[in-house]
Amino acid sequence: MTEEDDLPANFLTEKMQHSSGELVPPDGLCWLSVLFCLMLACFYVGSLYVWRSHLPRDHPAVIKRRFTSVLIVSGLSPLFVWAWRESAGVTNGPSLLVLMGIRFEGLIPAIILPLLLTMVLFLGPLMQLAMDCPWSFTDGIRVAFDPWFWMLCANDMRWLRNQVVAPLTEELVFRACMLPMLVPCAGPSTAIITCPLFFGVAHFHHVIELLRFRQGTLLGIFLSAVFQFSYTAVFGAYTAFIFIRTGHLIGPVLCHSFCNYMGFPAISTALEHPYRLTVLSSYILGVLLFFLLLFPFTDPSYYSLPACTLTSFSSSSCLS
């Protein structure tokens, strides 16, 4: 069997050459990939500001307008991937939807396992939330299956933004569209580090509104922006890892929605909790179990993912 037979045919281009026995991307492919990702990020963030308004970002009217613009941008974002493939000279491979993680094979594990893995990581905050919740377990189950509760949520613009629209559109643009362009040129590991930088920088636009409405001191706003960039970059690396390992978009979307609901862990509150030892033990246990289960729960074989769907290198480079 030749080396070409061992390679996924997804991103083989006519310009790729052999160097030291390995398949390497053509010159200029990485610059082209970064350029398309940068344009896509600017396109997404810019769509939030096409509407002129003196209202804050959490006002329902502002949220509805931004829903319109980001949904349009998200709907057009696959065109960037298509244009990149044409410009890069990609001649064969899976369909555009499959490349972006929209497929049925392995769908059930993709819905359950990444979300369960993320819940394991948040074992401490979940334990803390359960201890502080005034509801009983049966009350919580009853509310979860109450259609009126979900109707109230659906009518809350902030809930729709944080739990539905933002996770769906951001994961589609910053993971499903960018990773297929970054992985073939940089490899999976580098793409996992690079892709979140676009995601983190895209969240810097919140600084504009904080300054505009004078919501804090200049130093406080700057520190908040740095923290948010760091947190979103780390989270973006995690969902990029999930996307590459599972080949599905649904897992990152559900994990994103769950993390938006949970927020950043309230460690300072945990240190002052009446059952501090139990809560802190849950935090530590959750982190340990997360790293223990990270690779087993994202094993590509569970998701009907042959080798690495995105890369044009051998299967050994797919974070195995």
C-alpha positions in Angstrom: 0.0 0.0 0.0 1.4 3.4 -1.0 1.4 6.4 1.3 -1.4 8.0 -0.7 -3.6 5.0 0.0 -3.2 5.6 3.8 -4.3 9.3 3.5 -7.9 10.5 3.8 -8.8 12.0 0.4 -10.7 14.9 1.9 -8.3 17.7 1.3 -5.8 16.5 -1.3 -5.1 19.3 -3.7 -3.4 19.3 -7.0 -0.7 21.6 -5.6 0.4 19.4 -2.6 3.9 18.0 -2.9 5.9 15.4 -1.1 8.8 16.5 1.1 10.8 13.9 3.1 8.2 11.3 2.4 5.3 13.3 3.9 2.5 15.1 2.2 2.8 18.9 2.8 0.4 21.7 2.0 1.2 24.0 -0.9 2.9 27.3 -0.4 0.5 30.0 0.6 -2.3 27.7 1.8 -1.9 28.8 5.4 -2.0 32.5 4.5 -5.1 31.8 2.5 -6.7 29.9 5.4 -5.9 32.7 7.9 -7.2 35.3 5.5 -10.5 33.6 5.0 -10.9 33.0 8.8 -10.1 36.6 9.5 -12.7 37.8 7.0 -15.2 35.4 8.4 -14.6 36.7 12.0 -14.9 40.3 10.9 -18.0 39.4 8.9 -19.6 37.9 12.0 -18.7 40.6 14.5 -19.4 43.4 12.0 -23.0 42.1 11.5 -23.7 43.0 15.1 -23.1 46.6 14.5 -25.0 47.2 11.2 -27.9 48.4 13.3 -27.5 51.8 14.8 -29.0 52.0 18.3 -28.5 53.9 21.5 -29.9 51.0 23.5 -27.7 48.5 25.5 -26.9 45.0 24.1 -29.4 43.3 26.5 -32.4 45.3 25.3 -34.9 43.0 23.5 -35.0 45.2 20.4 -31.2 45.1 20.0 -31.2 41.3 20.6 -33.8 40.8 17.9 -32.0 42.9 15.3 -28.7 41.1 16.0 -30.5 37.8 15.7 -31.4 38.7 12.2 -27.9 39.8 11.2 -26.0 36.9 12.8 -28.4 34.3 11.4 -27.9 35.8 7.9 -24.1 35.7 8.3 -24.2 32.2 9.7 -26.3 31.1 6.7 -23.8 32.6 4.3 -20.7 31.4 6.2 -20.4 28.0 4.3 -19.8 30.1 1.2 -16.4 31.0 2.8 -15.5 27.4 3.1 -16.6 26.7 -0.5 -14.6 29.7 -1.8 -11.6 28.5 0.2 -11.8 25.1 -1.3 -12.0 26.5 -4.8 -9.1 28.9 -4.1 -7.0 26.1 -2.6 -7.6 23.7 -5.4 -9.3 21.0 -3.4 -10.4 18.3 -5.9 -12.1 15.7 -3.9 -13.3 14.8 -0.4 -16.6 14.8 1.6 -19.5 17.1 0.9 -19.5 20.6 2.4 -22.0 19.7 5.1 -20.1 16.6 6.2 -16.9 18.7 6.3 -18.7 21.1 8.6 -19.9 18.4 11.0 -23.5 18.2 9.8 -24.1 14.5 9.3 -26.2 11.7 10.7 -23.6 9.0 11.3 -22.7 8.8 15.0 -25.2 11.5 15.9 -26.5 10.0 19.1 -23.1 9.6 20.7 -22.2 13.1 19.5 -25.2 14.5 21.4 -24.6 12.6 24.6 -20.9 12.1 25.2 -19.4 15.6 24.7 -22.1 17.1 26.9 -21.7 14.5 29.5 -17.9 15.1 29.5 -18.5 18.8 30.0 -20.9 18.2 32.9 -18.2 16.0 34.5 -15.8 19.0 34.3 -18.5 21.1 36.0 -19.2 18.6 38.7 -18.2 21.1 41.4 -20.4 23.9 40.2 -23.3 21.4 39.6 -22.9 20.1 43.2 -22.9 23.6 44.5 -26.0 24.5 42.5 -27.8 21.4 43.7 -27.0 22.1 47.4 -28.1 25.7 47.1 -31.3 25.0 45.0 -34.5 25.4 47.0 -36.2 22.8 44.8 -36.3 19.1 45.4 -35.1 16.7 42.7 -38.7 15.8 41.8 -39.6 19.5 41.5 -36.6 20.0 39.1 -37.7 17.0 36.9 -41.3 18.3 36.9 -40.1 21.8 35.8 -37.8 20.3 33.1 -40.7 18.5 31.5 -43.2 21.4 31.9 -43.9 22.9 28.4 -44.9 26.2 30.0 -41.4 26.6 31.4 -39.9 26.2 27.9 -42.4 28.6 26.5 -41.3 31.2 29.0 -37.7 30.6 28.1 -38.4 30.9 24.4 -40.0 34.3 24.9 -37.0 35.5 26.8 -34.7 37.2 24.3 -31.6 36.9 26.5 -32.2 33.2 27.1 -32.6 32.6 23.4 -29.4 34.5 22.7 -27.3 32.8 25.4 -28.6 29.3 25.0 -29.6 28.9 21.4 -28.5 31.6 18.9 -25.1 32.4 20.2 -24.0 28.7 20.7 -25.3 27.7 17.3 -24.0 30.6 15.2 -20.6 30.9 17.0 -19.9 27.2 16.7 -21.0 27.1 13.1 -18.8 30.1 12.2 -15.8 29.7 14.5 -15.5 25.9 14.5 -17.4 24.3 11.6 -16.3 26.8 9.1 -12.8 27.8 10.3 -11.4 24.4 11.3 -11.8 22.8 7.8 -9.7 25.7 6.5 -7.1 25.7 9.3 -6.5 21.9 9.9 -5.2 21.1 6.3 -2.5 23.7 6.5 -1.5 23.7 10.2 -2.5 20.2 11.4 -5.1 19.4 14.1 -3.0 20.4 17.2 -2.0 23.8 15.9 -5.5 24.5 14.6 -6.9 23.8 18.0 -4.7 26.5 19.4 -5.1 29.0 16.5 -8.9 28.8 15.9 -9.8 30.0 19.4 -7.8 33.1 18.9 -10.3 34.3 16.3 -13.1 33.4 18.7 -11.5 35.2 21.6 -10.7 38.3 19.7 -14.2 38.4 18.4 -15.5 38.8 21.9 -13.4 42.0 22.4 -16.3 43.9 20.8 -18.0 43.8 24.2 -15.4 46.4 25.3 -16.9 48.9 22.9 -20.3 48.7 24.6 -18.8 48.8 28.1 -17.0 51.9 27.2 -19.9 53.4 25.4 -22.3 53.0 28.4 -19.5 53.6 30.9 -20.1 50.3 32.7 -17.1 50.4 35.0 -13.6 52.0 35.1 -11.2 51.9 32.1 -8.9 49.5 34.1 -11.8 47.3 35.1 -13.1 47.1 31.6 -9.6 46.2 30.3 -9.1 43.5 32.9 -12.6 42.1 32.1 -11.8 42.0 28.4 -8.5 40.2 29.1 -10.2 37.6 31.3 -13.0 37.1 28.8 -10.5 36.6 26.0 -8.6 34.1 28.0 -11.7 32.2 29.1 -13.2 32.1 25.6 -9.9 31.1 24.0 -9.6 28.1 26.4 -13.2 27.2 25.8 -12.8 27.6 22.1 -9.8 25.2 22.1 -11.9 22.6 24.0 -14.8 22.8 21.5 -12.4 22.7 18.6 -10.9 19.5 20.1 -14.4 18.0 20.3 -15.2 19.0 16.7 -12.0 17.5 15.3 -12.3 14.3 17.4 -16.0 13.7 16.8 -16.6 15.3 13.3 -19.9 16.7 14.5 -21.1 20.2 15.1 -23.9 19.3 17.6 -21.5 18.4 20.4 -19.7 21.8 20.5 -23.1 23.6 20.2 -24.6 21.7 23.2 -21.4 22.2 25.3 -21.4 25.9 24.4 -25.0 26.3 25.5 -24.4 24.4 28.8 -21.3 26.5 29.6 -23.2 29.7 28.9 -25.8 28.6 31.3 -23.3 27.6 34.0 -21.0 30.6 33.6 -17.5 30.7 35.0 -17.3 28.6 38.2 -17.8 30.6 41.4 -14.7 29.4 43.1 -14.7 32.2 45.7 -18.3 31.3 46.7 -17.3 27.6 46.9 -14.5 28.6 49.4 -17.1 30.2 51.7 -19.8 27.5 51.3 -21.1 25.8 54.5 -20.2 22.5 53.0 -16.9 23.7 51.6 -15.1 20.4 51.8 -17.8 18.5 49.8 -18.0 21.2 47.2 -14.2 21.6 46.8 -13.8 17.9 46.6 -16.4 17.8 43.8 -14.4 20.5 42.0 -11.2 18.5 42.2 -12.9 15.2 41.3 -14.6 16.7 38.3 -11.3 18.0 36.9 -9.6 14.7 37.5 -12.4 12.7 35.9 -12.6 15.1 33.0 -8.9 14.6 32.0 -9.3 10.9 32.6 -12.3 10.6 30.2 -11.3 13.3 27.7 -9.9 10.9 25.1 -12.1 7.9 25.7 -15.3 10.0 25.4 -14.1 11.6 22.2 -12.8 8.4 20.5 -13.5 8.9 16.8 -14.7 5.3 16.5 -17.8 6.2 18.5 -18.8 8.8 15.9 -18.3 6.8 12.7 -15.4 9.1 11.9 -12.8 7.4 9.6 -9.3 8.8 10.4 -9.5 12.5 10.6 -12.2 14.1 8.4 -10.5 17.5 8.2 -6.8 16.7 7.7 -4.9 15.9 4.6 -2.2 14.2 6.6 -2.1 10.6 7.9 -4.5 9.4 10.6 -1.9 9.5 13.2 -2.0 13.3 13.2 -5.7 13.3 14.3 -5.0 13.7 18.0 -5.1 10.0 18.6 
